[in-house]
């Protein structure tokens, strides 16, 4: 019998991303080598799902390039819409409300996915294959875009967790889905416990 895989994925993002301001620090970068060394000690290859502010942080880029070069980890995409270019206001204060990517018009969703994918692939000189949506916001259009841009694995789906009551654009109507593209499925990593009841999540993450 094949043993189940054990995967380590990290939302690699700014220190204070969830505070209400327009500046994000990346001091956490300096602790990543210690974490990476621990993973390597036990034979794990972590996936650093990387947000915009980390992708433009020189220290992180140097760290992640080394991880990739040594084959001891992977970099994927993690996109938070309100601070990932191109920036187009969706609410009266996007830094406060932190709208979901799927609440933006389709052309803006595409533009953000395009920008982040190209930024990451240019920074790390490797194809982006893995993805997790910022704030778990995912729908069929988003899945189709990931397929179009060559992504193979998504870990955005959270079975039995209801994000309907989590804040975003107060006037938005977008609803996250567990659906996949009709063209072909994208591999989604998830675990479903039949004993667990759906949970309502009130926090923004």
Secondary structure, 3 states (H helix, E strand, C coil): CCCCCCCCEEEECCCCCCCCCCCCCCHHHHHHHHHHHHHHHCCCCEEEEECHHHHCCHHHHHHHHHHHHCCCEEEEEEECHHHCCCCCCCCCCHHHHCCCHHHCCHHHHHHHHHHHHHHHHHHHCCCCCEEEEHHHCCCHHHHHHHHHCCCCEECCCCCCEECCCCCCCCCCCCCCCCCCCCCCCCEECCCCCCCCCCEECCCCC
